[in-house]
Amino acid sequence: MRGELSMRVLFLSTWFPYPPDNGSKIRAHYLLRALAQRHEVTAVAFCPDGDSRLKAVPGCENARLHAVSADPFRYVALPQWRKFLSPV
């Protein structure tokens, strides 16, 4: 690494970036990895499977990862269900 880290970055994601096994996770993973090469990154991401322990992501040694054990898409389908239950 050349010189000092230039910025402190807060990286927020609806997907935990590792393992990168779908399109959104792949994008988050590579963006986090690129940022962590030159900056000190704190990443906060949802991890709906309940595994909220800190995980190491290869290539992101300067990143501190925090998993939030909640599902950000929990209530997305609720408006669609109300349409089916409506008497109109």
Biopython code that builds the backbone (N, CA, C, O; Angstrom):
import numpy as np
from Bio.PDB.StructureBuilder import StructureBuilder

atoms = [
    (1, "MET", "N", (0.847, -1.168, 0.000)),
    (1, "MET", "CA", (0.000, 0.000, 0.000)),
    (1, "MET", "C", (0.890, 1.228, 0.000)),
    (1, "MET", "O", (1.901, 1.263, 0.701)),
    (2, "ARG", "N", (0.529, 2.219, -0.769)),
    (2, "ARG", "CA", (1.341, 3.426, -0.899)),
    (2, "ARG", "C", (0.845, 4.499, 0.053)),
    (2, "ARG", "O", (-0.309, 4.920, -0.024)),
    (3, "GLY", "N", (1.699, 4.933, 0.936)),
    (3, "GLY", "CA", (1.350, 6.037, 1.822)),
    (3, "GLY", "C", (0.255, 5.695, 2.808)),
    (3, "GLY", "O", (-0.008, 4.530, 3.105)),
    (4, "GLU", "N", (-0.370, 6.737, 3.304)),
    (4, "GLU", "CA", (-1.433, 6.553, 4.293)),
    (4, "GLU", "C", (-2.786, 6.415, 3.611)),
    (4, "GLU", "O", (-2.950, 6.726, 2.431)),
    (5, "LEU", "N", (-3.737, 5.945, 4.383)),
    (5, "LEU", "CA", (-5.102, 5.871, 3.879)),
    (5, "LEU", "C", (-5.646, 7.288, 3.757)),
    (5, "LEU", "O", (-5.409, 8.123, 4.630)),
    (6, "SER", "N", (-6.366, 7.560, 2.688)),
    (6, "SER", "CA", (-6.760, 8.935, 2.440)),
    (6, "SER", "C", (-8.101, 9.334, 3.047)),
    (6, "SER", "O", (-8.284, 10.510, 3.364)),
    (7, "MET", "N", (-9.043, 8.416, 3.223)),
    (7, "MET", "CA", (-10.348, 8.791, 3.776)),
    (7, "MET", "C", (-10.866, 7.699, 4.708)),
    (7, "MET", "O", (-10.437, 6.546, 4.662)),
    (8, "ARG", "N", (-11.808, 8.115, 5.555)),
    (8, "ARG", "CA", (-12.561, 7.145, 6.345)),
    (8, "ARG", "C", (-13.951, 7.089, 5.724)),
    (8, "ARG", "O", (-14.630, 8.111, 5.624)),
    (9, "VAL", "N", (-14.377, 5.895, 5.305)),
    (9, "VAL", "CA", (-15.619, 5.727, 4.545)),
    (9, "VAL", "C", (-16.586, 4.855, 5.326)),
    (9, "VAL", "O", (-16.197, 3.826, 5.880)),
    (10, "LEU", "N", (-17.860, 5.272, 5.368)),
    (10, "LEU", "CA", (-18.927, 4.443, 5.918)),
    (10, "LEU", "C", (-19.648, 3.828, 4.731)),
    (10, "LEU", "O", (-20.207, 4.544, 3.900)),
    (11, "PHE", "N", (-19.638, 2.499, 4.648)),
    (11, "PHE", "CA", (-20.212, 1.753, 3.529)),
    (11, "PHE", "C", (-21.469, 1.057, 4.041)),
    (11, "PHE", "O", (-21.380, 0.178, 4.898)),
    (12, "LEU", "N", (-22.630, 1.435, 3.529)),
    (12, "LEU", "CA", (-23.904, 0.837, 3.935)),
    (12, "LEU", "C", (-24.430, -0.023, 2.795)),
    (12, "LEU", "O", (-24.417, 0.388, 1.634)),
    (13, "SER", "N", (-24.895, -1.229, 3.141)),
    (13, "SER", "CA", (-25.374, -2.132, 2.107)),
    (13, "SER", "C", (-26.556, -2.948, 2.623)),
    (13, "SER", "O", (-26.603, -3.321, 3.795)),
    (14, "THR", "N", (-27.505, -3.218, 1.735)),
    (14, "THR", "CA", (-28.619, -4.093, 2.108)),
    (14, "THR", "C", (-28.225, -5.557, 2.019)),
    (14, "THR", "O", (-28.972, -6.425, 2.468)),
    (15, "TRP", "N", (-27.070, -5.842, 1.449)),
    (15, "TRP", "CA", (-26.581, -7.214, 1.305)),
    (15, "TRP", "C", (-25.219, -7.343, 1.965)),
    (15, "TRP", "O", (-24.363, -6.479, 1.778)),
    (16, "PHE", "N", (-25.000, -8.408, 2.736)),
    (16, "PHE", "CA", (-23.665, -8.659, 3.261)),
    (16, "PHE", "C", (-22.811, -9.118, 2.083)),
    (16, "PHE", "O", (-23.197, -10.056, 1.386)),
    (17, "PRO", "N", (-21.662, -8.484, 1.838)),
    (17, "PRO", "CA", (-20.932, -8.696, 0.593)),
    (17, "PRO", "C", (-20.160, -10.003, 0.460)),
    (17, "PRO", "O", (-19.478, -10.206, -0.544)),
    (18, "TYR", "N", (-20.248, -10.873, 1.421)),
    (18, "TYR", "CA", (-19.482, -12.113, 1.305)),
    (18, "TYR", "C", (-20.300, -13.281, 1.802)),
    (18, "TYR", "O", (-20.900, -13.175, 2.872)),
    (19, "PRO", "N", (-20.357, -14.360, 1.105)),
    (19, "PRO", "CA", (-19.736, -14.664, -0.179)),
    (19, "PRO", "C", (-20.479, -13.981, -1.327)),
    (19, "PRO", "O", (-21.701, -13.840, -1.275)),
    (20, "PRO", "N", (-19.759, -13.560, -2.353)),
    (20, "PRO", "CA", (-20.392, -12.892, -3.489)),
    (20, "PRO", "C", (-21.053, -13.905, -4.417)),
    (20, "PRO", "O", (-20.464, -14.320, -5.414)),
    (21, "ASP", "N", (-22.289, -14.302, -4.080)),
    (21, "ASP", "CA", (-22.946, -15.370, -4.825)),
    (21, "ASP", "C", (-24.183, -14.926, -5.600)),
    (21, "ASP", "O", (-24.877, -15.763, -6.176)),
    (22, "ASN", "N", (-24.472, -13.616, -5.624)),
    (22, "ASN", "CA", (-25.519, -13.107, -6.512)),
    (22, "ASN", "C", (-25.104, -11.711, -6.976)),
    (22, "ASN", "O", (-24.115, -11.169, -6.483)),
    (23, "GLY", "N", (-25.821, -11.139, -7.889)),
    (23, "GLY", "CA", (-25.410, -9.885, -8.503)),
    (23, "GLY", "C", (-25.218, -8.739, -7.530)),
    (23, "GLY", "O", (-24.230, -8.010, -7.622)),
    (24, "SER", "N", (-26.144, -8.567, -6.599)),
    (24, "SER", "CA", (-26.035, -7.478, -5.634)),
    (24, "SER", "C", (-24.854, -7.671, -4.697)),
    (24, "SER", "O", (-24.149, -6.716, -4.371)),
    (25, "LYS", "N", (-24.642, -8.895, -4.268)),
    (25, "LYS", "CA", (-23.509, -9.180, -3.373)),
    (25, "LYS", "C", (-22.178, -9.023, -4.109)),
    (25, "LYS", "O", (-21.198, -8.557, -3.529)),
    (26, "ILE", "N", (-22.144, -9.409, -5.383)),
    (26, "ILE", "CA", (-20.920, -9.265, -6.176)),
    (26, "ILE", "C", (-20.563, -7.792, -6.304)),
    (26, "ILE", "O", (-19.406, -7.413, -6.120)),
    (27, "ARG", "N", (-21.549, -6.963, -6.617)),
    (27, "ARG", "CA", (-21.304, -5.523, -6.754)),
    (27, "ARG", "C", (-20.825, -4.938, -5.439)),
    (27, "ARG", "O", (-19.840, -4.199, -5.418)),
    (28, "ALA", "N", (-21.503, -5.253, -4.335)),
    (28, "ALA", "CA", (-21.108, -4.735, -3.021)),
    (28, "ALA", "C", (-19.708, -5.220, -2.640)),
    (28, "ALA", "O", (-18.915, -4.460, -2.084)),
    (29, "HIS", "N", (-19.407, -6.481, -2.937)),
    (29, "HIS", "CA", (-18.109, -7.056, -2.598)),
    (29, "HIS", "C", (-16.972, -6.329, -3.306)),
    (29, "HIS", "O", (-15.997, -5.929, -2.669)),
    (30, "TYR", "N", (-17.092, -6.158, -4.617)),
    (30, "TYR", "CA", (-16.015, -5.530, -5.368)),
    (30, "TYR", "C", (-15.902, -4.032, -5.084)),
    (30, "TYR", "O", (-14.802, -3.481, -5.111)),
    (31, "LEU", "N", (-17.019, -3.375, -4.814)),
    (31, "LEU", "CA", (-16.969, -1.968, -4.444)),
    (31, "LEU", "C", (-16.279, -1.809, -3.084)),
    (31, "LEU", "O", (-15.434, -0.930, -2.915)),
    (32, "LEU", "N", (-16.637, -2.650, -2.125)),
    (32, "LEU", "CA", (-16.002, -2.619, -0.806)),
    (32, "LEU", "C", (-14.514, -2.930, -0.912)),
    (32, "LEU", "O", (-13.687, -2.269, -0.283)),
    (33, "ARG", "N", (-14.185, -3.922, -1.695)),
    (33, "ARG", "CA", (-12.780, -4.305, -1.873)),
    (33, "ARG", "C", (-11.964, -3.169, -2.501)),
    (33, "ARG", "O", (-10.839, -2.904, -2.076)),
    (34, "ALA", "N", (-12.528, -2.502, -3.504)),
    (34, "ALA", "CA", (-11.824, -1.387, -4.144)),
    (34, "ALA", "C", (-11.652, -0.217, -3.182)),
    (34, "ALA", "O", (-10.588, 0.402, -3.148)),
    (35, "LEU", "N", (-12.673, 0.092, -2.408)),
    (35, "LEU", "CA", (-12.564, 1.175, -1.438)),
    (35, "LEU", "C", (-11.545, 0.850, -0.348)),
    (35, "LEU", "O", (-10.781, 1.719, 0.073)),
    (36, "ALA", "N", (-11.536, -0.400, 0.104)),
    (36, "ALA", "CA", (-10.650, -0.803, 1.201)),
    (36, "ALA", "C", (-9.179, -0.799, 0.804)),
    (36, "ALA", "O", (-8.313, -0.787, 1.678)),
    (37, "GLN", "N", (-8.880, -0.808, -0.478)),
    (37, "GLN", "CA", (-7.487, -0.766, -0.911)),
    (37, "GLN", "C", (-6.829, 0.573, -0.603)),
    (37, "GLN", "O", (-5.628, 0.623, -0.340)),
    (38, "ARG", "N", (-7.596, 1.654, -0.632)),
    (38, "ARG", "CA", (-7.005, 2.985, -0.443)),
    (38, "ARG", "C", (-7.575, 3.736, 0.748)),
    (38, "ARG", "O", (-7.058, 4.793, 1.111)),
    (39, "HIS", "N", (-8.637, 3.210, 1.371)),
    (39, "HIS", "CA", (-9.303, 3.946, 2.436)),
    (39, "HIS", "C", (-9.588, 3.024, 3.622)),
    (39, "HIS", "O", (-9.582, 1.798, 3.503)),
    (40, "GLU", "N", (-9.835, 3.653, 4.761)),
    (40, "GLU", "CA", (-10.272, 2.903, 5.942)),
    (40, "GLU", "C", (-11.802, 2.850, 5.886)),
    (40, "GLU", "O", (-12.463, 3.887, 5.948)),
    (41, "VAL", "N", (-12.354, 1.661, 5.770)),
    (41, "VAL", "CA", (-13.784, 1.504, 5.529)),
    (41, "VAL", "C", (-14.454, 0.820, 6.714)),
    (41, "VAL", "O", (-13.955, -0.183, 7.226)),
    (42, "THR", "N", (-15.585, 1.368, 7.143)),
    (42, "THR", "CA", (-16.463, 0.708, 8.093)),
    (42, "THR", "C", (-17.703, 0.320, 7.306)),
    (42, "THR", "O", (-18.413, 1.183, 6.790)),
    (43, "ALA", "N", (-17.963, -0.971, 7.216)),
    (43, "ALA", "CA", (-19.098, -1.468, 6.432)),
    (43, "ALA", "C", (-20.179, -1.990, 7.363)),
    (43, "ALA", "O", (-19.903, -2.756, 8.287)),
    (44, "VAL", "N", (-21.407, -1.571, 7.112)),
    (44, "VAL", "CA", (-22.572, -2.047, 7.844)),
    (44, "VAL", "C", (-23.520, -2.647, 6.811)),
    (44, "VAL", "O", (-23.916, -1.983, 5.854)),
    (45, "ALA", "N", (-23.878, -3.918, 7.021)),
    (45, "ALA", "CA", (-24.722, -4.599, 6.038)),
    (45, "ALA", "C", (-25.716, -5.508, 6.746)),
    (45, "ALA", "O", (-25.452, -6.032, 7.829)),
    (46, "PHE", "N", (-26.858, -5.678, 6.108)),
    (46, "PHE", "CA", (-27.859, -6.594, 6.648)),
    (46, "PHE", "C", (-27.447, -8.031, 6.391)),
    (46, "PHE", "O", (-26.903, -8.356, 5.336)),
    (47, "CYS", "N", (-27.708, -8.876, 7.357)),
    (47, "CYS", "CA", (-27.411, -10.303, 7.248)),
    (47, "CYS", "C", (-28.628, -11.044, 7.807)),
    (47, "CYS", "O", (-28.619, -11.449, 8.970)),
    (48, "PRO", "N", (-29.677, -11.227, 6.991)),
    (48, "PRO", "CA", (-30.947, -11.747, 7.504)),
    (48, "PRO", "C", (-30.915, -13.192, 7.997)),
    (48, "PRO", "O", (-31.864, -13.639, 8.642)),
    (49, "ASP", "N", (-29.842, -13.931, 7.706)),
    (49, "ASP", "CA", (-29.803, -15.312, 8.187)),
    (49, "ASP", "C", (-29.498, -15.402, 9.675)),
    (49, "ASP", "O", (-29.378, -16.501, 10.216)),
    (50, "GLY", "N", (-29.371, -14.252, 10.345)),
    (50, "GLY", "CA", (-29.183, -14.245, 11.785)),
    (50, "GLY", "C", (-27.739, -14.337, 12.234)),
    (50, "GLY", "O", (-27.477, -14.310, 13.437)),
    (51, "ASP", "N", (-26.801, -14.445, 11.324)),
    (51, "ASP", "CA", (-25.393, -14.552, 11.675)),
    (51, "ASP", "C", (-24.827, -13.140, 11.767)),
    (51, "ASP", "O", (-24.346, -12.602, 10.770)),
    (52, "SER", "N", (-24.879, -12.538, 12.944)),
    (52, "SER", "CA", (-24.471, -11.148, 13.100)),
    (52, "SER", "C", (-23.042, -10.999, 13.615)),
    (52, "SER", "O", (-22.669, -9.917, 14.069)),
    (53, "ARG", "N", (-22.250, -12.036, 13.559)),
    (53, "ARG", "CA", (-20.859, -11.902, 14.011)),
    (53, "ARG", "C", (-20.033, -11.231, 12.923)),
    (53, "ARG", "O", (-20.404, -11.243, 11.749)),
    (54, "LEU", "N", (-18.928, -10.658, 13.318)),
    (54, "LEU", "CA", (-18.058, -9.995, 12.349)),
    (54, "LEU", "C", (-17.411, -11.038, 11.455)),
    (54, "LEU", "O", (-16.978, -12.091, 11.922)),
    (55, "LYS", "N", (-17.350, -10.741, 10.189)),
    (55, "LYS", "CA", (-16.779, -11.671, 9.218)),
    (55, "LYS", "C", (-15.642, -10.975, 8.484)),
    (55, "LYS", "O", (-15.679, -9.762, 8.277)),
    (56, "ALA", "N", (-14.655, -11.730, 8.100)),
    (56, "ALA", "CA", (-13.553, -11.189, 7.316)),
    (56, "ALA", "C", (-13.836, -11.424, 5.837)),
    (56, "ALA", "O", (-14.258, -12.509, 5.438)),
    (57, "VAL", "N", (-13.602, -10.408, 5.042)),
    (57, "VAL", "CA", (-13.786, -10.505, 3.606)),
    (57, "VAL", "C", (-12.404, -10.436, 2.967)),
    (57, "VAL", "O", (-11.668, -9.474, 3.190)),
    (58, "PRO", "N", (-12.044, -11.440, 2.177)),
    (58, "PRO", "CA", (-10.727, -11.422, 1.531)),
    (58, "PRO", "C", (-10.516, -10.166, 0.691)),
    (58, "PRO", "O", (-11.393, -9.769, -0.075)),
    (59, "GLY", "N", (-9.358, -9.549, 0.838)),
    (59, "GLY", "CA", (-9.031, -8.338, 0.097)),
    (59, "GLY", "C", (-9.495, -7.067, 0.764)),
    (59, "GLY", "O", (-9.279, -5.976, 0.238)),
    (60, "CYS", "N", (-10.135, -7.190, 1.923)),
    (60, "CYS", "CA", (-10.674, -6.012, 2.615)),
    (60, "CYS", "C", (-10.093, -5.900, 4.021)),
    (60, "CYS", "O", (-10.833, -5.783, 4.998)),
    (61, "GLU", "N", (-8.780, -5.936, 4.116)),
    (61, "GLU", "CA", (-8.137, -5.905, 5.423)),
    (61, "GLU", "C", (-8.348, -4.575, 6.140)),
    (61, "GLU", "O", (-8.349, -4.538, 7.371)),
    (62, "ASN", "N", (-8.527, -3.483, 5.400)),
    (62, "ASN", "CA", (-8.746, -2.173, 6.014)),
    (62, "ASN", "C", (-10.213, -1.916, 6.328)),
    (62, "ASN", "O", (-10.560, -0.829, 6.790)),
    (63, "ALA", "N", (-11.070, -2.885, 6.088)),
    (63, "ALA", "CA", (-12.503, -2.708, 6.329)),
    (63, "ALA", "C", (-12.909, -3.376, 7.630)),
    (63, "ALA", "O", (-12.507, -4.503, 7.922)),
    (64, "ARG", "N", (-13.715, -2.659, 8.410)),
    (64, "ARG", "CA", (-14.341, -3.240, 9.596)),
    (64, "ARG", "C", (-15.783, -3.546, 9.223)),
    (64, "ARG", "O", (-16.531, -2.654, 8.826)),
    (65, "LEU", "N", (-16.167, -4.804, 9.351)),
    (65, "LEU", "CA", (-17.497, -5.229, 8.917)),
    (65, "LEU", "C", (-18.405, -5.456, 10.106)),
    (65, "LEU", "O", (-18.019, -6.081, 11.093)),
    (66, "HIS", "N", (-19.616, -4.938, 9.997)),
    (66, "HIS", "CA", (-20.631, -5.121, 11.029)),
    (66, "HIS", "C", (-21.895, -5.637, 10.346)),
    (66, "HIS", "O", (-22.448, -4.986, 9.460)),
    (67, "ALA", "N", (-22.334, -6.799, 10.765)),
    (67, "ALA", "CA", (-23.544, -7.392, 10.192)),
    (67, "ALA", "C", (-24.731, -7.101, 11.109)),
    (67, "ALA", "O", (-24.647, -7.272, 12.325)),
    (68, "VAL", "N", (-25.823, -6.664, 10.516)),
    (68, "VAL", "CA", (-27.057, -6.392, 11.241)),
    (68, "VAL", "C", (-28.001, -7.546, 10.959)),
    (68, "VAL", "O", (-28.371, -7.778, 9.808)),
    (69, "SER", "N", (-28.393, -8.271, 11.996)),
    (69, "SER", "CA", (-29.229, -9.455, 11.779)),
    (69, "SER", "C", (-30.701, -9.059, 11.668)),
    (69, "SER", "O", (-31.498, -9.286, 12.579)),
    (70, "ALA", "N", (-31.033, -8.462, 10.528)),
    (70, "ALA", "CA", (-32.410, -8.074, 10.218)),
    (70, "ALA", "C", (-32.607, -8.228, 8.719)),
    (70, "ALA", "O", (-31.652, -8.179, 7.945)),
    (71, "ASP", "N", (-33.862, -8.414, 8.322)),
    (71, "ASP", "CA", (-34.179, -8.558, 6.903)),
    (71, "ASP", "C", (-34.729, -7.233, 6.379)),
    (71, "ASP", "O", (-35.836, -6.845, 6.754)),
    (72, "PRO", "N", (-33.983, -6.525, 5.519)),
    (72, "PRO", "CA", (-34.461, -5.229, 5.038)),
    (72, "PRO", "C", (-35.655, -5.339, 4.101)),
    (72, "PRO", "O", (-36.321, -4.339, 3.834)),
    (73, "PHE", "N", (-35.934, -6.527, 3.602)),
    (73, "PHE", "CA", (-37.033, -6.727, 2.661)),
    (73, "PHE", "C", (-38.248, -7.372, 3.322)),
    (73, "PHE", "O", (-39.123, -7.899, 2.635)),
    (74, "ARG", "N", (-38.305, -7.335, 4.632)),
    (74, "ARG", "CA", (-39.360, -8.010, 5.387)),
    (74, "ARG", "C", (-40.755, -7.495, 5.033)),
    (74, "ARG", "O", (-41.689, -8.285, 4.897)),
    (75, "TYR", "N", (-40.900, -6.192, 4.886)),
    (75, "TYR", "CA", (-42.224, -5.620, 4.658)),
    (75, "TYR", "C", (-42.465, -5.193, 3.217)),
    (75, "TYR", "O", (-43.450, -4.508, 2.940)),
    (76, "VAL", "N", (-41.604, -5.576, 2.307)),
    (76, "VAL", "CA", (-41.763, -5.170, 0.911)),
    (76, "VAL", "C", (-43.035, -5.754, 0.306)),
    (76, "VAL", "O", (-43.721, -5.070, -0.455)),
    (77, "ALA", "N", (-43.357, -6.976, 0.619)),
    (77, "ALA", "CA", (-44.518, -7.643, 0.022)),
    (77, "ALA", "C", (-45.839, -7.266, 0.691)),
    (77, "ALA", "O", (-46.899, -7.620, 0.175)),
    (78, "LEU", "N", (-45.810, -6.566, 1.813)),
    (78, "LEU", "CA", (-47.042, -6.238, 2.530)),
    (78, "LEU", "C", (-48.036, -5.442, 1.690)),
    (78, "LEU", "O", (-49.217, -5.790, 1.703)),
    (79, "PRO", "N", (-47.636, -4.383, 0.949)),
    (79, "PRO", "CA", (-48.628, -3.665, 0.126)),
    (79, "PRO", "C", (-49.281, -4.545, -0.940)),
    (79, "PRO", "O", (-50.452, -4.346, -1.261)),
    (80, "GLN", "N", (-48.552, -5.507, -1.493)),
    (80, "GLN", "CA", (-49.140, -6.396, -2.486)),
    (80, "GLN", "C", (-50.194, -7.310, -1.847)),
    (80, "GLN", "O", (-51.227, -7.583, -2.458)),
    (81, "TRP", "N", (-49.941, -7.773, -0.643)),
    (81, "TRP", "CA", (-50.913, -8.638, 0.038)),
    (81, "TRP", "C", (-52.174, -7.875, 0.396)),
    (81, "TRP", "O", (-53.262, -8.450, 0.368)),
    (82, "ARG", "N", (-52.063, -6.590, 0.733)),
    (82, "ARG", "CA", (-53.245, -5.807, 1.070)),
    (82, "ARG", "C", (-54.161, -5.667, -0.133)),
    (82, "ARG", "O", (-55.379, -5.593, 0.030)),
    (83, "LYS", "N", (-53.606, -5.627, -1.337)),
    (83, "LYS", "CA", (-54.440, -5.549, -2.544)),
    (83, "LYS", "C", (-55.321, -6.786, -2.685)),
    (83, "LYS", "O", (-56.486, -6.683, -3.067)),
    (84, "PHE", "N", (-54.763, -7.956, -2.375)),
    (84, "PHE", "CA", (-55.531, -9.187, -2.485)),
    (84, "PHE", "C", (-56.584, -9.323, -1.390)),
    (84, "PHE", "O", (-57.611, -9.969, -1.599)),
    (85, "LEU", "N", (-56.345, -8.731, -0.244)),
    (85, "LEU", "CA", (-57.272, -8.835, 0.875)),
    (85, "LEU", "C", (-58.316, -7.740, 0.884)),
    (85, "LEU", "O", (-59.245, -7.779, 1.691)),
    (86, "SER", "N", (-58.180, -6.766, 0.001)),
    (86, "SER", "CA", (-59.110, -5.648, -0.031)),
    (86, "SER", "C", (-60.448, -6.076, -0.643)),
    (86, "SER", "O", (-60.458, -6.840, -1.608)),
    (87, "PRO", "N", (-61.583, -5.597, -0.101)),
    (87, "PRO", "CA", (-62.889, -5.930, -0.678)),
    (87, "PRO", "C", (-63.164, -5.199, -1.996)),
    (87, "PRO", "O", (-64.108, -5.549, -2.705)),
    (88, "VAL", "N", (-62.368, -4.204, -2.329)),
    (88, "VAL", "CA", (-62.581, -3.432, -3.569)),
    (88, "VAL", "C", (-61.984, -4.153, -4.749)),
    (88, "VAL", "O", (-62.062, -3.663, -5.876)),
]
sb = StructureBuilder()
sb.init_structure("model")
sb.init_model(0)
sb.init_chain("A")
sb.init_seg("    ")
for serial, (resi, resn, name, xyz) in enumerate(atoms, 1):
    if name == "N":
        sb.init_residue(resn, " ", resi, " ")
    sb.init_atom(name, np.array(xyz, "f"), 0.0, 1.0, " ", f" {name:<3s}", serial, name[0])
structure = sb.get_structure()
